Amino acid sequence: MKVPFLDLKIKNKIEQKKLIQCMKRIFVHGKFIEGPEVSQFESKMGFYLKKRYAVGLSSGSSALYLSLKSLGIGPGDEVITTPFTWIITVNAILETGAKPIFADIKEDFNIDPKSIENSITKKTKAIVPMHVGGHMCEMFEINKIANKNKIYVVEDAAQAVCGSLRGKKAGYFSDIAAFSMNPMKMLNALGETGLITTNNKKLYEKVLMLRHAGTRKDPKKIDINNCYIGSLNHKIDTIQASFLLSNFNNLEAKRKKRDKFAKIYDQELGKIVNTQKYHKGEIHGRYLYIFSCSKRNKLLSYLRKHKIECKVFYSPLASDAPIFQNKKNKIQIKNARRLLKESLSIPLHEKLSYSQINYIIDNIKRFYKNEKKII
C-alpha cells in the first residue's frame, strides 16, 4: 500500500466544476486583480477569524514580512522567534533589517515562554510565535510577557487557520497576525496566497499601502505614484481569492476529518511515541501530525520502505541555516536541537482512508516490536 504525505490532486468532479465556475465568473467581469472576490474573501475571513480587518496578500511570506514592516520594525531592533520553523519566519525578520533572536522550544515543539522572557533585551521590539503543525502556542503566557515588557506580538499563524485556544481563534492574541493559504494548507488556494488580520485601523491602512507598492490609491486613477512607504507588489490576485471562497465551504469538514484521524493516531500511538499534547480548551489546526520518538532515522527508513511518505521538520533548524553558520553554537536551544533529531511527521490529510491510517499505525507498532526483539 502506498500512502502519500499529502494528496493535492483534485479528482472530485463536483469540486472541479465549482473551481471552473469560479474562473468563468472572473473571465466575464475581467477584474483579474482586485476584483470583487478579493473584498468578499477578506470580509469572510475577518468574520471567521473574528478580526476587524483582513487583508489578502500574494503569499504567507508577504503576510509575515508586511506584518513586521507595518509595526515599524527595522535595523537595530531584535525580534524573538522559534528556531523550529520554516526559514521564511526568520527571513521575514531579516528582510526588515532586524535581528532574529532564537528562544528554545518545549516538548510540544512550540516556543517556550520562559525562554522568550530570558531572551528579552532593551532592543527587543516583537515576539513571533509560530503555531507548529496548527498546535497553538501558550499565547496567554506570551501576551503577559509582551505586555509587561511593552513589545509587540506577531503571530505566525501560517499553519493554524483552524486553530483556537479557549474559544479565541489564531490571530486573536497578537497586534497583527500572518496566515498562509498555499495548496498545502487547510484553507488552500491553488497557488501562493496569504492573509493578514488585525484590529488596529492604522496598521490595516499601512498594510493596504504596503501591499500596493507603498502607494495610496487615487480615486480618479491619475496619480498612480503617490508612494509613501518603500514597498513592492504583494497583492493577492482575484483568481486565488475566488478559489479560497469556494474552498472555504469545505474547511470545517476537512478539519473534522483530520481531527478524527489525529485522535486515532493519539489513541493508538500515544504509548509508543511522544505525541504532541494539547492545551485545555484548544482546537488544533491540524496542518501536521508531528511527534518525537526513539530511533527516528530507523523508523523513517522503515516507513519509507513500506511506501509511507513521512517528513522531518525543520532541518536544519532555522537558527542553524548556513546564513547563521558562524553564530549557531552560541545559541542555547538544547531542546530544539534534541527534538529535531527525534521528530517525525506522518500523513494527515482528509483524503486518507481508514485502511491507510491503520496501515501506518500497524507499521509503526511493528517497527518498535521488532526493535524490542533485536534488543
Order of alpha helices (4+ residues) and beta strands (2+ residues): alpha-alpha-beta-alpha-beta-alpha-beta-alpha-beta-alpha-beta-beta-beta-beta-beta-alpha-alpha-alpha-beta-beta-beta-alpha-alpha-beta-alpha
